[in-house]
Every structure is written in structure tokens, then in C-alpha cells.
Amino acid sequence: MEIQNAQDFQALSIARLIMQAMNYDCCRYFTGPDHTLDDFERVMTSLVLSGKSQYSYLNTLVAIDEDGGLCGACVSYDGARLRELRKAFIDAAKENFGRDFSSMPDETQAGELYIDSIAVPENCRGKGIATALLNATIDKARGMGLPAVGLLVDTGNPKAEKLYTRVGFKFVGENSWGGHPMRHLQYVL
């Protein structure tokens, strides 16, 4: 397995992994009752292809297996850029779903490389891929001169939180995102 920067041709696979990381209830929260997960996938794929979105492939590290298949993705960006990068999502939600998320609270801030999404397909789990992606993201933060790496974990996902704490992330506060209560964890460099 190799960790590398994502490429634009991987956009659909990355969008699907982001949706998996968000969980489908959150995706439905953003689409509202009049749209489908397929609609959300289409929008997310366009955001992954964009160079100006928090979900951009330019912000994404991917794990590639020995056969060249994508077996994980981690989307991260400088927390100081959240509002600038989130604008693409807010505009897309208004245009495609008629929903306004411009007052959504910030999930990160300056001073941390924020892991927006990390996911490994079910058939690739248990092989250390998520740990490798997290460690590569920590190295990315070092390279950017940021003092910490942060993420939100759903309070209903203790298995993921256990992985993050095993890597060295620590609880720093409560938060919410996509209609779900979350825990903000940080890895301090």
C-alpha cells in the first residue's frame, strides 16, 4: 500500500468515501427530503473536482493498494481556510438542494490541519490503512508548519474514536456537525 496525493480521476471514489465518512444520515440532512443520495453524490463529486472546495482532491491523500485500487482517503486542510473553502459547499447546497447552510458553526479554526473526512472501504479495513492515512496527515501538518491536527468524531462512533486515540489524538471539546453531536479531537505536534 502507498499513500499519495489524490488525482482528479479519483473524484467519484473520493466522493463516495467522503459520504461514507459523513454517514448517510448526515448526507440526507444536507439534501433535505426532496433529493436523493445519488443527488448528493453528484454534488460531492463536483466539489471533489473543484480546486476551491474543502472536499477538493487537492486536499486529499489516498491509499493505493498493490493492484492500483483506491483503498482509503483522507481529506484535510488548514483550519484557517475553512470559511473560504466551505463557500463552494454552501453555494452547491443552495443551488442543488435549495438549502442554506451559511450559518453552520465552524468545526475547525486556525492553528490546526483539519481532517474533514477519512474513510476506508469495508473490504480494505483491518489492514492499517486508516492509521497510515492519519500518520501521513500528521506529517502533512508538520510540513505545513501547523501545530496540531484536528478532527470531529461522531459520539455514536466509539470504534473510530478508539482508533484516533490510539494514534495519539486527545479530546479537546464538544461540537456538532450535520445534525449530530461530535467530539473534537486533536493531535498536538
C-alpha positions as CSV (number, residue, x, y, z in Angstrom):
1,M,0.0,0.0,0.0
2,E,1.2,3.5,-0.8
3,I,-0.1,6.9,0.4
4,Q,-0.1,9.6,-2.3
5,N,-1.8,12.8,-3.3
6,A,-5.2,12.2,-4.9
7,Q,-5.8,12.8,-8.6
8,D,-8.8,14.2,-10.3
9,F,-9.8,10.9,-12.0
10,Q,-10.4,9.5,-8.5
11,A,-13.1,12.1,-7.7
12,L,-16.1,9.7,-7.7
13,S,-14.4,7.2,-5.4
14,I,-13.3,10.0,-3.1
15,A,-16.8,11.5,-3.1
16,R,-18.2,8.1,-2.1
17,L,-15.7,7.7,0.7
18,I,-16.5,11.2,2.0
19,M,-20.2,10.3,2.1
20,Q,-19.3,7.1,4.0
21,A,-17.3,9.2,6.5
22,M,-20.2,11.7,6.8
23,N,-22.6,8.8,7.2
24,Y,-25.7,8.7,5.1
25,D,-28.0,10.3,7.7
26,C,-25.8,13.4,7.5
27,C,-25.9,13.3,3.7
28,R,-29.7,13.2,3.8
29,Y,-29.7,16.1,6.4
30,F,-27.9,18.2,3.8
31,T,-30.1,17.2,0.8
32,G,-33.4,17.5,2.6
33,P,-36.4,15.4,1.9
34,D,-36.8,16.2,-1.8
35,H,-33.4,14.9,-3.0
36,T,-31.6,11.5,-3.0
37,L,-28.2,10.2,-2.0
38,D,-27.5,10.0,-5.8
39,D,-28.1,13.7,-6.0
40,F,-25.7,14.3,-3.1
41,E,-23.1,12.0,-4.7
42,R,-23.2,14.1,-7.9
43,V,-22.7,17.3,-6.0
44,M,-19.9,15.9,-3.8
45,T,-18.1,14.6,-6.9
46,S,-18.2,18.1,-8.4
47,L,-16.9,19.5,-5.2
48,V,-14.0,16.9,-5.1
49,L,-13.1,18.0,-8.7
50,S,-13.1,21.7,-7.7
51,G,-9.9,23.3,-6.7
52,K,-11.7,25.7,-4.4
53,S,-13.7,23.3,-2.1
54,Q,-12.9,21.8,1.2
55,Y,-13.5,18.4,-0.4
56,S,-11.1,19.0,-3.3
57,Y,-8.9,16.2,-4.4
58,L,-6.1,18.8,-4.0
59,N,-6.7,18.5,-0.2
60,T,-6.8,14.7,-0.3
61,L,-4.4,11.9,0.5
62,V,-5.3,8.4,-0.8
63,A,-4.2,4.9,-0.1
64,I,-3.5,2.8,-3.1
65,D,-3.2,-0.9,-2.9
66,E,-0.7,-3.1,-4.8
67,D,-3.2,-3.5,-7.7
68,G,-3.6,0.3,-8.1
69,G,-7.0,0.4,-6.4
70,L,-8.1,3.2,-4.1
71,C,-8.4,1.7,-0.6
72,G,-8.8,4.9,1.5
73,A,-8.9,8.6,1.5
74,C,-8.2,11.4,4.0
75,V,-9.4,15.0,3.2
76,S,-7.6,17.7,5.2
77,Y,-6.9,21.4,5.0
78,D,-5.7,24.3,7.0
79,G,-8.4,25.2,9.5
80,A,-7.8,28.9,8.9
81,R,-9.2,28.4,5.4
82,L,-12.5,26.8,6.5
83,R,-14.9,29.6,5.5
84,E,-13.1,30.2,2.2
85,L,-13.2,26.5,1.3
86,R,-16.7,25.9,2.7
87,K,-18.2,28.5,0.4
88,A,-18.3,26.0,-2.5
89,F,-20.4,23.6,-0.4
90,I,-22.8,26.3,0.8
91,D,-23.3,27.5,-2.8
92,A,-23.8,24.0,-4.1
93,A,-26.3,23.2,-1.4
94,K,-28.3,26.3,-2.2
95,E,-28.2,25.7,-6.0
96,N,-28.9,21.9,-5.9
97,F,-31.0,21.4,-2.8
98,G,-32.5,24.8,-2.1
99,R,-30.9,24.7,1.4
100,D,-28.9,27.4,3.1
101,F,-26.1,26.3,5.4
102,S,-24.3,29.6,5.6
103,S,-24.9,29.8,9.4
104,M,-23.4,26.4,10.1
105,P,-21.0,26.6,13.0
106,D,-17.3,26.3,12.4
107,E,-15.9,22.8,13.0
108,T,-12.2,23.9,13.0
109,Q,-10.1,27.0,13.4
110,A,-6.7,28.5,12.6
111,G,-3.9,26.5,14.1
112,E,-4.8,23.0,13.1
113,L,-4.8,20.9,9.9
114,Y,-8.4,19.8,10.0
115,I,-9.2,16.2,8.9
116,D,-12.6,16.8,7.3
117,S,-13.1,13.2,6.2
118,I,-11.3,9.9,6.5
119,A,-12.7,6.6,5.2
120,V,-11.6,3.2,4.2
121,P,-13.9,0.9,2.2
122,E,-15.2,-2.1,4.2
123,N,-13.3,-4.6,2.1
124,C,-10.0,-2.8,2.9
125,R,-10.4,-2.5,6.7
126,G,-8.3,-4.1,9.3
127,K,-5.0,-3.6,7.3
128,G,-3.7,-0.4,9.0
129,I,-4.8,1.8,6.2
130,A,-6.6,4.4,8.3
131,T,-3.6,4.5,10.7
132,A,-1.3,5.1,7.7
133,L,-3.5,7.9,6.4
134,L,-3.6,9.5,9.8
135,N,0.1,9.4,10.1
136,A,0.6,10.8,6.6
137,T,-1.8,13.6,7.5
138,I,0.2,14.3,10.7
139,D,3.3,14.5,8.5
140,K,1.4,16.9,6.2
141,A,0.7,19.2,9.1
142,R,4.4,19.2,10.1
143,G,5.3,20.1,6.5
144,M,2.8,23.0,6.6
145,G,4.2,24.2,9.9
146,L,0.8,23.8,11.7
147,P,0.9,23.0,15.4
148,A,-1.9,20.4,15.5
149,V,-4.2,18.1,13.6
150,G,-7.9,18.1,14.5
151,L,-11.0,16.2,13.6
152,L,-14.5,15.6,14.7
153,V,-15.8,12.1,15.6
154,D,-19.5,11.3,15.9
155,T,-20.3,10.4,19.5
156,G,-22.1,7.3,18.2
157,N,-18.8,6.0,16.6
158,P,-16.6,4.9,19.6
159,K,-14.7,2.5,17.3
160,A,-13.4,5.4,15.2
161,E,-12.6,7.4,18.4
162,K,-10.6,4.5,19.7
163,L,-8.5,4.4,16.5
164,Y,-7.8,8.2,16.8
165,T,-6.8,8.0,20.4
166,R,-4.5,5.0,19.7
167,V,-2.7,7.2,17.1
168,G,-2.4,10.0,19.7
169,F,-5.4,12.3,19.3
170,K,-6.8,13.7,22.5
171,F,-10.3,15.1,23.4
172,V,-10.4,18.9,23.4
173,G,-14.2,19.7,23.3
174,E,-17.7,19.0,22.3
175,N,-19.1,20.1,18.9
176,S,-21.9,19.3,16.4
177,W,-22.0,18.8,12.7
178,G,-24.6,17.7,10.2
179,G,-27.2,17.5,12.9
180,H,-25.1,15.1,15.0
181,P,-23.3,15.6,18.4
182,M,-19.5,15.3,17.9
183,R,-16.3,15.2,19.8
184,H,-13.4,17.4,18.7
185,L,-10.0,15.6,19.0
186,Q,-6.5,16.9,18.3
187,Y,-3.1,15.6,17.8
188,V,-0.6,18.2,19.0
189,L,2.7,18.3,17.2
